[in-house]
């Protein structure tokens, strides 16, 4: 951009240039949405070693989290209702408007919703949609996704220096006033204590999370606070939350990765039998989990490895149906998206689509987690992965 050239323009020309540039930007935005919609529909992000379209937008296109989310949501809505591409291109709807309308759009109301949101601000559209799809109304009872009854405020990092001195652990951040939470939101307050816990080190980052919970969950929280009365006398919600996550992590790693503090060597005869079974023994899970660094191993043609660490699955290097072995060398970690992608490449997308539909029809609930160890223990169980 040549700032010197712009400074030499007269006022009338600058107004025309600005209007022209904004119009070009809107057209370009609509084009970007169309490309994202088609790219997403073809799932081309999998070839580029990304587990989702959102990951591709962030890691390859280098968009911010918010920009990627907004464009993908708008692109998917516009793919269902192509008229939205035109509305964005001519400037009648902005991206925020399309994202707000997306959960409510249907064939019978798309024209009315677009007309009602045209040239309106985000706040105006939010208010209008809240009235139109209010709980209890005919429209609100039919479709109300995207307008949750209780609002969840995202995790927000806050430097210790910015944290109010009077904010004790477990209390609600005053920057989020109670009026900002929808009815039904429960503010988690720690019981009052005589002694003030020691302040966190200045180098420790603090995150403030507001979680809407129902009465049953709130009662469970209070019960756990009572059970931890000796270990966490203050009842600090943050400390209780961490302890709960530590216990849950221990159990999940045991089930997912075979993690244990006392690993046993496999029996010699079991080593030969494991080659033709889909059940992955604990010692194999531990070895594969550690070798692959708890991350999807899919690599693109350009040498880029998928960064997904969620929904990891054990995938046979050679498909099991074609003689693959359930061994350390015969298995690898793949995210669910790339595991399914490999299966479609091996057996065809139509066959795998039918298999997934059959699995969804007869899906069984996961087994319950084992009862955690005593909650009064001072330390969570230790795990050792070779």
N, C-alpha and C positions, 0 to 999 in steps of 0.2 A: 504494500500500500504506500503510495507516494503522498505523504502528508503535506509536502510543499505544494503539490498540484492542487490539493483540496483547499488549502488556505488561500489560494489565488482565485477560487471560484466566487462569483457573486451569489447573493442570497437566493435568488430565484433558481439559478442553476443547481445550487447545492440541494435545494428542496426536491427538484426533479431527480437528481442523481440518487438521493437517499431513497425516494419512493421506488425508483427503478431497481435499486439494489435489493431492497426488501422484497419486491415482487419476485426477483430472480431467486432469492433465498427460499421463498415459499415453494416455488416450483422445484427447486433442488431438493427441498425437504420431502415433498411428495414423491419425487423420484427415488430418494433414499429409502422411504418406506416401502415402495413397490419392490425394490431390489431385496430389502431385508425379508419381506413377505415370501418372495419366491425362493430365496436362499434358505429360509427357515423351512419352507414346505418340502424342499428337496433334501433337507438335513445334511447339507454340504459341510456344515461345521464339524461333523464327525470325521471327515477326511482330513481336516486340518488339525486333528488331535484336540478338539474341544468337545466337552461333554454336553454342551447346550449352546443355543444361539446367544444367550447372555454372556457366556464365557468367551465366545468368539468375538463379540462386539467389544468386550473389555480387553482381551489379551491380544487380539490381532488388529482390530480396528482402533484400539486405544481410546474408546469412549469411556466416560465416567460411568459409575454404576447407575446413577440416576438417568443419564442420557440414554444408556443402553436399554434400561427397563422401559422408559417412556416410548422409545421408538419401536421396540419389539411389540409392546402392548398395542400401540396404535397400528402397526403394520398388520398384526393378526386380525384386528377388528376390520381394517380396510380390505383385507383379502376376503372376508365374509361379505362385506358391503362395499364394493368398489367405488361407490359414490363418494366415500370419505376421502379418497385420493384427490378428487376434484375439489372438494370443500377445503382441504388443506392448501392445495396449489393456488386457489384464488383468494385465500385468506379469510374465508368465512369461519373456519374453525382452526384453532391452534392445537398443538399436540396435547396440552393438558386437557382441553375439551374432549378430544377423541378418547383419551384414557379414561376420563370420567364417564363418558357415555358407553364405553365398551361393554361393561357387565350387563347393561340394560337393553342393548340393541336386539331387536327381533324384526322379522319381516313386516309385522303389522304396525310397528311403532317407529321404524327408522326415520321416516320422513318427519314425523312430529318432533322427535328428539333432536334431529339436526336443526330444524327450524327454531326450536326453543333455545338451543345453545349458540346460535349464530351471533357472532360479534359480542359475546358475553365474556366477562372475566371468569377466572377460575372460581373465585368466591361466589359469584352470582350463580354459576352452574351448580356448585355444591349445594347451595341453599335451595335452588329450584328442584334438583333431583331428590333432596331429602324430603321435600314436601310431596312431590309426585309419587315417590316410592316409600312413603312413611310406613312403618310397621302397622298393620291393622287395616290399611286401605286395600282395595281390590288389587291394585297394581303392586303395592308393596308386598302383599302376601304371595303374589305369583312369582315375582322376581325381585330379589333384593340383594343379590351378590354384589360385593364391592362396597356396600354400605353396612359394615358390621354393627351389631348392636352395641358392642363395647370397643372403644378405640384402643389400638395398641401403638404406643409411641416407641419408635425404633431406638436401638441402643445408641447412646450418644457419649463419646469419650469426652472427659473433662479433666483438665490439668488440675493437680492438687491446689495450685495457687488460686484457681478460679472457684474452688468449692467453698461455699459459705461456711464460716467458722462454726455457726450454730447447728449445722447439719450433722446430726449424730448418725452412726451406722444404722441402716435399716429404715430411716425415715424417708419421706417423700421429698424429692427435690422441689423447693419452692418455685423454681423457674417454671415448673409445670403446675399451674394452679388447678385445684379440683374442678373448676368450671370447664377446663379443657378436656376432661374425661367424660365420655358418654355415660348415661345411667347404667348401672350394673357393674361399673368398674370398681374393684376393691383395692384400696390403697393399703399396702402392707406396712404396718407400723410396728416397730419393735417395742416390747414392754419397757416401761420406764425402769431405770436402774439408778442406784445411788451413786455408784462410781462411774466416771466417764472413761471408756476404753481409751488406750493410748492412741495418739494420732498416727496415721500411716506415714511412712517415710515420704519426704518431699519428692522423691523420684518415682513413687508409685502412681501409676495412672488410675483414675477412677472412672467407672462407667455407670451411668444411671439408666435403669431399666424399669419401665412401668408395664406390669403384666395384669390384664383383667382376668380374674378367676371367679369361679362360682362359689356358692356357700360350702359345698362339700369339700372342694379343694382348700378353701380357707380353714375349715375345721381340721383337715389333715395337717395343714401347716402348723396350726396351734398345737396339735397333738405331738408332732415331731419336735417342736420347740420345747415342750414339756419333757419329752424323753431325753433331750439333749441338755437338760437343765444343769447337770454337773459339768459337762464338757464345754458348753457355751452358756454360761450363766446369764448373759445379757439377752439371750434370745435373738441376737442379731440375725436378721433375715439373710443378709449377704453370706454370713458364715454358714447358716443352715443350708442355703442354696448350694454353696461350694461342697459341703459334706455330702449332700445328696448326689451331686454330679460325680464326685469321686467314687462313691459306692456304685452308682450306675455304670460308670466307665469300667470299673473292675469287672462287673458282670458281663458287660457287652464285649470287652476284649477277651474274656474267657470263652464266650460263645463264638465270637467272630474269628479270633486269631489263635485260639487255643492257649492263651496266655495263662501261666500259672507260676507260683513261686517254687514249685517242686516238680519240674518236668521229669517224666520217666522215659527211659529208652524204649523204643518199640521192640516188641518181641520179634525174633528172626522169622518165624513163620508168618507173622502178620505182614511183613514187608513184601512178601511175594503175593499175598492175597489181595493187597490193596490196589494192585494195578488194574483190576477189572471191576471196580466199584465206583459209584459216583460219590459215595461218602468220603469226605476228606478227613483223614485222621488228624488228631490234634498236633502231632509233631510235624506233619506236613504243612498244616496251616501256619504254625509258628515260623517255620523256615521260609515259606513263600512270603508271608507278611513282612518279615524282616528283610529278606533279600530285595523285595520290590519297594521297600521304604514306604509302605502304607499309601501307595499312590498308583493310579492307573498307568499301565505300561504301554498303552497304545502310542505309536509314534508315526507321525505323518511322513510323507515322501521327502519333505524338506528337513527331516530330522528333529522336528518339534514334538516333545512328549506331552501327552495330556496331563494337565495339572489337577485333575479331579481327585479328591480324597473322600468324597461322599458316595454312599451306595456302592461300595466296592464288592466285587464278586470274584470267586475263583473260577477261572476260565481255562479249559483244556487247550493247550497249544495245538494239538491235533484233536479235532472234535471227537468226543467220547464214542459217538455212533460209528466213527470210522477207525476205531482202535486206539484212541487216545488213552494215556495212562494217568492215573490219579497219583502222581508222584511229584516230588519237588521239581524235577526237571520238566515234568509234563504239565505243570500248572503255572498260571501267571495271574496277577491281579488286573482286573479290568473294571472300569465303572460300568454301571448297568447299561448306559447308552452304547458304549463301545462293545460290550459283550453281545448285545442284541445285534449291533451292526455286523460283527464278525459272523454271527449265526446266519444272518440274512445273506451275507456274501457266500457262505458255504452251502446253504440249503435253499436259498431263495426267499424273497420277502413274503410271497403268498403263503408258503408253508408255515413260516414263523408267525405270521399274523394269525393263522388258524390256531396254532399252538398256544399263542398268548390268550386268544379268546377262550379256548378250552380251560386254560389255567385260571383265568378270572372267574369262570363259571363255577369251578370246584375249589376255589381257594380256601385253605384252612387257616384259622388264626394262628399267629406265632405262639410257641410255648411260653408260659409265664416265666418271669425272671425268678431265679432262686432267691430264697430269703436272705437278705444281706446279713453280714456279721453284726455283732452287738454294736449299737450306735454309740455306746459310751466309750468305745475304744478311742485312744488318743490319736491314733494314726490309721489311715485306710490301709487295706491289704496291699502288700507290695507285689508287683509282677515282675517276672524275669522272662525276657524274650531272647533266646540265644542268637 
